[in-house]
Amino acid sequence: MNSPTLPTPAPLSLLPRGLTAGAPAAAAAARPDGAHDFDWLAGRWKLQHHRLARRLAGDRTWVDFDGTAVGWLTLGGLGNVDDNVLNLPDGPYRAETFRSYDRQTRLWSIWWLDGRDPGRLDPPVVGHFEHGIGIFECDHTFEGRPIRMRFRWDVTDPDHPRWEQSFSPDGGETWEVNWRMEFTRVR
């Protein structure tokens, strides 16, 4: 008879700041169940992107472009996927986002797959929502150097959610917002 396999706790580098290896269960119990925090994403979206031309370089030149996304629920509602078209000025590309919810930790993990580099899946940002604002973080690299990466979702208006990405080159002491997206639901 096989003994049950227990889930492995998230590596420390994947936990949101403030959580430690010994604290996820207690922290999870204090949060409401967020299994439906991304249900609003199902459907069709028009996107407006605003991205820094050069990240972590002191650049303040923003590049604007549009895009589209189609999202759907997976894993019986405990996951979702969105398929994105990003119309960059130098040519469009596709990307996918994969999200899954862990009922034990009450945390979401979010992975990004860039169609220009389809053999590499970025490490997930991990986090949760409170009052319509979601914060998701992980340790990552950018141009060969270690950074802390943060996604911030604002879904206080589920028909017009906003997302932003920030990088921290100093372990979370300072942050540079380098990409913003504004979503508009397509009826």
ZASE-152692 format. One line per 2 residues: number of its first residue (from 1); their letters; for each residue x, y, z of N, C-alpha, C. Coordinates in pm, whole numbers, plus 32768, in hexadecimal, padded with zeros to 4 digits. Layout:
NUM) a) X/Y/Z/X/Y/Z/X/Y/Z | ...
***
This chain:
1) mn) 8054/7F8A/8000/8000/8000/8000/8058/807D/8000 | 803D/80D7/7FA7/808B/8152/7F9C/805A/81B8/8002
3) sp) 80B9/81FE/803F/8092/8269/8099/8074/82E6/8047 | 801A/833A/8078/7FF7/83B1/802B/806F/840F/801F
5) tl) 8077/8453/7FAE/80E0/84B5/7F99/80AC/853D/7FC5 | 80F4/857C/801F/80CC/85FF/804E/8107/866A/7FF4
7) pt) 80BE/86D7/7FE0/80F3/8741/7F8C/8173/877C/7FC7 | 81CE/87A0/7F6F/824A/87DF/7F99/8232/8874/7FAA
9) pa) 825D/88AE/801A/824B/893F/802B/8293/898B/7FBD | 8261/8A01/7F9C/829F/8A56/7F38/832B/8A7C/7F66
11) pl) 838D/8A7D/7F09/8412/8AAD/7F2F/8409/8B3C/7F62 | 8462/8B60/7FBD/845F/8BE6/7FF6/8462/8C52/7F8C
13) sl) 84AB/8C3C/7F20/84B6/8CA4/7EB9/8431/8CBA/7E71 | 83D2/8C5E/7E7F/8352/8C6D/7E3D/82E8/8CA6/7E9A
15) lp) 8302/8CA9/7F1B/829F/8CDB/7F7A/829B/8D73/7F77 | 8225/8DAD/7F85/821E/8E3E/7F91/826C/8E6D/800A
17) rg) 82A3/8EE6/8003/82EC/8F1E/8073/8295/8F1C/80F0 | 82D1/8F00/8161/8286/8EFB/81DE/8261/8E6D/8205
19) lt) 8268/8E0E/81A8/824D/8D83/81CA/82D2/8D3A/81D6 | 82DB/8CE3/8239/8352/8C91/824A/8329/8C00/8240
21) ag) 838A/8BA8/8236/836D/8B1A/8224/8314/8AE3/8292 | 8320/8B13/830C/82CF/8AE0/837A/8249/8B24/8387
23) ap) 8233/8B8E/833F/81BA/8BDD/8353/814C/8BCC/82EB | 8160/8B86/8279/80F5/8B83/8215/806F/8B50/8248
25) aa) 806E/8AE7/829B/7FED/8AB1/82CA/7FA3/8B18/831F | 7FE7/8B59/8379/7FA6/8BBE/83CE/7F7A/8C35/837A
27) aa) 7FCE/8C5F/831D/7FAA/8CD0/82C7/7F34/8CAC/826E | 7F33/8C32/823B/7EC5/8C07/81E4/7E42/8C06/8231
29) aa) 7E45/8BD7/82AB/7DCA/8BD0/82FB/7D91/8C5B/8316 | 7DE6/8CC0/8317/7DB8/8D49/8332/7D7B/8D8B/82B7
31) rp) 7D92/8D54/823F/7D5F/8D8F/81C3/7CDE/8D4B/819A | 7C83/8D93/815C/7C0B/8D52/8127/7C31/8CF8/80B2
33) dg) 7BDC/8C97/8096/7BF3/8C3F/8024/7BEB/8C93/7FA4 | 7C58/8C92/7F58/7C60/8CE4/7EDE/7C51/8C94/7E5F
35) ah) 7C12/8C1E/7E68/7C0A/8BC5/7DF4/7BC6/8C06/7D7C | 7B73/8C69/7D91/7B2A/8CA7/7D22/7B5D/8D33/7D01
37) df) 7BD3/8D57/7D33/7C08/8DDE/7D1F/7C21/8E02/7C8D | 7C37/8D9F/7C37/7C50/8DBB/7BAA/7BDB/8D94/7B4F
39) dw) 7B67/8D72/7B86/7AF4/8D4C/7B33/7ACF/8DB9/7ACF | 7AE1/8E37/7AF5/7ABD/8EA8/7AA0/7B0A/8EA6/7A1C
41) la) 7B7E/8E60/7A17/7BD4/8E63/79A2/7B9A/8E18/792A | 7B3E/8DBC/7942/7B04/8D6F/78D2/7ABE/8DCE/7871
43) gr) 7ADF/8DC2/77F3/7AA0/8E14/778D/7B06/8E55/7730 | 7AD6/8EB6/76E4/7B29/8EFC/7680/7B49/8F89/76B1
45) wk) 7BC4/8FB4/7692/7BF6/9034/76C4/7C41/9081/7658 | 7C31/9105/765A/7C8A/915F/7611/7CEC/9194/7679
47) lq) 7D6B/91A1/7651/7DD2/91CC/76AE/7E19/9248/767A | 7E3C/929F/76D6/7E93/930F/76B7/7F0F/92FF/770D
49) hh) 7F84/92F1/76CD/8003/92DC/7711/8052/935E/7717 | 8098/9371/7785/80F6/93E0/7798/8172/93A0/77D5
51) rl) 81E0/939F/778A/8259/935A/77B9/82D2/93B5/77AB | 8328/93B3/7810/83A4/9400/7807/83F8/93CB/7793
53) ar) 8434/9426/774A/8487/93FD/76D9/84FE/93AA/770A | 853B/93D4/7779/85AC/938A/77B4/8593/937F/784A
55) rl) 8597/9304/787B/857B/92EC/7908/85FC/92EE/795B | 85EE/931E/79D6/865C/9329/7A36/86D4/9371/79FA
57) ag) 86B8/93D8/79AB/8722/9426/796B/870F/94BB/7982 | 86B1/94E0/79DB/8696/956C/79F4/8649/95AF/7983
59) dr) 8616/9561/7925/85CD/9595/78B2/853E/95B8/78DB | 850A/9624/78AC/8480/964C/78C6/8430/9658/7845
61) tw) 8460/9618/77DA/8419/9617/775A/83B9/95A2/7758 | 8338/95C2/774C/82D2/955A/7748/82AB/953C/76B8
63) vd) 8299/94BC/769A/826C/948E/7617/81DE/945B/762A | 8182/948F/75D9/80F6/9467/75E1/80D3/940F/7569
65) fd) 8085/93A6/7583/8055/934E/7519/7FD8/9308/754C | 7F8F/92CD/74EF/7F13/9288/7517/7F25/91F2/750E
67) gt) 7EBB/91AD/7530/7EBC/911C/752A/7E31/90E6/7549 | 7E2A/9063/754A/7DAE/901E/756C/7DD0/8FA7/75C5
69) av) 7D6C/8F77/760B/7D7C/8EFE/765C/7CF6/8EB5/7662 | 7CFE/8E32/7669/7C8A/8DDD/767E/7CAC/8D84/76F4
71) gw) 7C55/8D85/775B/7C6F/8D36/77D2/7C03/8CCF/77EB | 7C29/8C61/782A/7BC9/8BF9/784D/7BF8/8BB2/78CC
73) lt) 7B97/8B78/7913/7BB3/8B30/7990/7BE0/8AA2/7970 | 7C35/8A6A/79C6/7C66/89E1/79BA/7C66/89A3/7A46
75) lg) 7C8F/8927/7A4E/7CA1/88E0/7ACE/7C25/88EA/7B27 | 7BB0/88DF/7AE9/7B34/88E6/7B35/7B1F/896C/7B78
77) gl) 7B55/89D6/7B3F/7B48/8A5B/7B76/7BBD/8A86/7BCD | 7C1A/8A2B/7BEB/7C8D/8A4D/7C3E/7D07/8A77/7BEC
79) gn) 7CF0/8A8E/7B6C/7D59/8ABE/7B14/7D1C/8B0B/7AA1 | 7D70/8B4F/7A57/7D43/8B93/79DF/7DB8/8BAC/7983
81) vd) 7D96/8BC8/7907/7DF7/8BE2/789E/7DC8/8C5D/7853 | 7E25/8CAF/7826/7DFF/8D14/77C5/7E65/8D14/7754
83) dn) 7E30/8D22/76DB/7E7E/8D24/7660/7E83/8DB5/7632 | 7EFC/8DEA/7624/7F11/8E78/7609/7F50/8E90/7581
85) vl) 7F25/8EFD/7540/7F68/8F32/74CA/7F98/8FBD/74F2 | 801A/8FD3/74E9/8058/9052/750C/8089/9094/748C
87) nl) 8052/9105/7468/8073/9149/73EC/80E1/91B0/7402 | 815A/917E/741A/81CE/91D6/742E/81E8/9228/73B0
89) pd) 8222/929E/73BE/8241/92EF/7348/8299/92A7/72E1 | 82F2/924E/7310/8349/9207/72B1/830F/9181/7284
91) gp) 8292/9167/72A5/824F/90ED/7276/820A/90A3/72E7 | 819A/9063/72C7/814C/901D/732E/818D/8F99/7358
93) yr) 8168/8F6F/73D1/818B/8EE9/73FE/811D/8EB6/7459 | 8121/8E35/7476/80BD/8DF7/74CD/8100/8DC9/754D
95) ae) 80AE/8DC4/75B6/80DC/8D93/7637/8064/8D57/7680 | 8082/8D03/76E0/801A/8CC5/7732/803A/8CDA/77C5
97) tf) 7FD0/8CE7/7813/7FDE/8CEB/78A4/7F93/8C73/78DC | 7FD2/8C2D/793A/7F96/8BBB/797E/7F90/8BDC/7A13
99) rs) 7F1D/8BC4/7A4F/7F0D/8BDE/7ADF/7ED0/8B62/7B21 | 7EFC/8B46/7B9B/7EBE/8ADB/7BE9/7EB6/8B04/7C7A
101) yd) 7E4E/8AD3/7CBC/7E33/8AF4/7D47/7E4F/8A7C/7D9F | 7E97/8A91/7E0C/7EB6/8A29/7E6D/7E5B/8A3C/7EE6
103) rq) 7DFC/89E1/7EF9/7D9C/89F0/7F67/7DDF/89E9/7FF1 | 7E4F/89A0/7FFC/7E93/8996/807E/7ED2/8A1B/80A8
105) tr) 7F1A/8A5A/804C/7F5F/8AD7/806E/7F07/8B51/8053 | 7E9A/8B3D/8007/7E43/8BAA/7FDA/7E91/8C14/7F8B
107) lw) 7EEC/8BE1/7F38/7F3E/8C36/7EE3/7F2E/8C0E/7E51 | 7F35/8C72/7DFC/7F37/8C5E/7D6B/7FC7/8C5F/7D3B
109) si) 7FE3/8C0C/7CD7/8063/8C0F/7C8F/8043/8C37/7BFF | 8095/8C90/7BC8/807F/8CC4/7B41/80FF/8CB1/7AF0
111) ww) 80F4/8C6B/7A7F/8163/8C55/7A24/814B/8C9F/79A1 | 81B5/8CD0/7962/81AE/8D16/78E1/8200/8CC6/787C
113) ld) 81C4/8CAC/7809/8209/8C67/779C/820A/8CC4/7724 | 8280/8CF1/76FE/8293/8D4F/768F/82A3/8CFF/760E
115) gr) 824E/8D1A/75AC/8252/8CD1/752E/82D3/8CE4/74E0 | 8321/8D4B/7501/83A1/8D61/74BE/840E/8D06/74F5
117) dp) 83F5/8CC9/7568/8453/8C6D/75A7/8402/8BF9/75E2 | 83C4/8BA7/7589/8362/8B44/75B7/839B/8AD0/7607
119) gr) 841E/8AC3/7611/8459/8A57/765E/8475/8A7C/76EF | 8450/8AF8/7718/846F/8B24/779F/83F2/8B5B/77E2
121) ld) 83D5/8B26/7858/8366/8B56/78A9/83A0/8BA5/791E | 8377/8C25/7929/83AB/8C77/7996/8382/8C3D/7A1C
123) pp) 83D1/8C56/7A88/83A7/8C28/7B0D/8326/8C6E/7B35 | 82D3/8C2B/7B83/8253/8C69/7BA6/8261/8CD8/7C0E
125) vv) 820D/8D3D/7BFF/81F8/8D9C/7C6C/8189/8D5F/7CC1 | 8192/8D72/7D44/8136/8D30/7DA0/80FB/8D99/7DFD
127) gh) 8078/8D90/7E15/803A/8DEE/7E71/7FA4/8DDC/7E7A | 7F61/8E46/7EA7/7ED1/8E3F/7EBD/7E94/8ECB/7EB3
129) fe) 7E0F/8ECF/7EB5/7DC3/8F4B/7EB0/7D90/8F71/7F3B | 7D87/8FF4/7F52/7D41/902B/7FC5/7CF4/90A5/7F94
131) hg) 7C71/90A2/7FA4/7C1B/9113/7F80/7C2C/913F/7EEE | 7C38/90DE/7E93/7C42/90FD/7E05/7CCC/911F/7DD3
133) ig) 7D31/911C/7E2A/7DBB/9137/7E02/7E0C/90B8/7E1A | 7E50/9089/7DB1/7EA3/9012/7DBB/7F36/9034/7DAD
135) if) 7F88/8FFE/7E06/8019/9010/7E01/8058/8F86/7DF4 | 80AF/8F78/7D8F/80EE/8EF8/7D6E/8182/8F13/7D54
137) ec) 81DB/8EC8/7D95/826B/8EE3/7D8A/82BB/8E63/7D7B | 8336/8E75/7D4A/8399/8E09/7D48/8423/8E44/7D32
139) dh) 8487/8DF3/7D4C/8510/8E12/7D26/8520/8DE9/7C94 | 8568/8E39/7C49/8574/8E23/7BB9/85FC/8E58/7B8D
141) tf) 8617/8E56/7B0E/868D/8E98/7AD7/8661/8EF0/7A63 | 86AB/8F5B/7A4F/8694/8FB4/79DD/871C/8FDC/79A7
143) eg) 8731/8FBD/7928/87B1/8FD7/78E6/8825/8FA1/7938 | 8812/8F29/796E/887B/8EE3/79B6/888F/8F09/7A47
145) rp) 8842/8F67/7A7B/8853/8F8F/7B07/87D7/8F6B/7B58 | 87E9/8F4B/7BD7/8776/8F26/7C2B/871E/8FA0/7C47
147) ir) 869B/8F89/7C42/863A/8FF1/7C64/85C9/8FB1/7CB3 | 8578/9005/7CED/84F7/8FDD/7D25/8490/9011/7CC3
149) mr) 842D/8FBE/7C9E/83C7/8FE5/7C3F/8340/8FE5/7C84 | 82ED/9048/7C64/8269/9054/7CA1/8201/906F/7C34
151) fr) 8191/9026/7C3E/8119/9046/7BF1/80B5/9081/7C54 | 8071/90EA/7C2A/8006/9125/7C7B/7F8A/912B/7C25
153) wd) 7F21/90E8/7C52/7E9F/90EA/7C0F/7E3F/9143/7C5E | 7DF6/9197/7C17/7D89/91E6/7C52/7D0B/91BF/7C09
155) vt) 7CB5/9173/7C4D/7C37/9146/7C0F/7BBF/917F/7C5C | 7BD1/91F6/7C92/7B61/9237/7CD6/7AF2/9257/7C73
157) dp) 7B11/9262/7BF2/7AAE/926A/7B85/7AC9/91F5/7B28 | 7A81/9183/7B3A/7AA1/9109/7AEE/7A8F/9115/7A57
159) dh) 7A4A/917B/7A26/7A40/918E/7995/7AB2/91E4/795E | 7B01/9221/79B7/7B73/9274/7990/7BE7/925F/79F2
161) pr) 7C16/91E1/79FF/7C86/91C9/7A5B/7D07/9207/7A28 | 7D64/9218/7A85/7DE8/924E/7A63/7E52/91F2/7A9E
163) we) 7EC0/91E9/7A54/7F31/9196/7A7E/7FAF/91E9/7A6F | 800F/91D4/7AC9/8092/9211/7AB6/80FE/91B2/7AE6
165) qs) 8171/91C2/7AA6/81E7/9173/7AC9/8252/91D1/7AFC | 8295/91A9/7B69/8303/91F8/7BA1/837A/919D/7BB7
167) fs) 83F2/91D7/7BAB/846E/9191/7BCA/84B2/91DA/7C3D | 84F3/918C/7C93/8546/91C3/7CFE/85D1/9187/7CF1
169) pd) 8637/91DB/7CDC/86BF/91A7/7CD2/8702/9197/7D5B | 86BC/91C1/7DC6/86F9/91C2/7E4B/86A7/9175/7EB3
171) gg) 866D/9106/7E87/8626/90AF/7EE5/85A4/90E6/7F1C | 8567/9145/7ED7/84E6/917B/7F02/84EF/9200/7F4A
173) et) 8565/9239/7F54/8573/92BD/7F93/8535/932A/7F3C | 8553/9324/7EBA/851A/9384/7E5B/84E0/9336/7DE6
175) we) 847C/9372/7DA5/8437/9331/7D36/842C/9390/7CC0 | 843B/9359/7C47/8424/93A3/7BCC/83AD/9363/7B85
177) vn) 833F/93AF/7B77/82CF/937F/7B26/82FC/938C/7A95 | 82F6/931B/7A4B/8329/931E/79C2/82C4/92F1/7959
179) wr) 824F/92C5/7984/81EA/929B/7923/8162/92A8/7964 | 8106/92E7/791D/807B/92F1/794A/8020/92C3/78DA
181) me) 7FB4/9280/7902/7F4B/9258/78A2/7EC4/9282/78D8 | 7E74/92B8/7880/7DE8/92D9/789F/7D91/927E/7849
183) ft) 7D36/9238/788A/7CDF/91D8/7848/7C55/9216/7835 | 7C16/91F9/77C3/7B8B/921D/77AD/7B44/91A0/7778
185) rv) 7ADD/9177/77C0/7A93/90FF/7797/7A4D/9117/7712 | 7A55/90B4/76B9/7A10/90B7/7639/7991/9067/7649
187) r) 7921/90A7/7631/789F/9065/7645/787B/900C/75D1
***
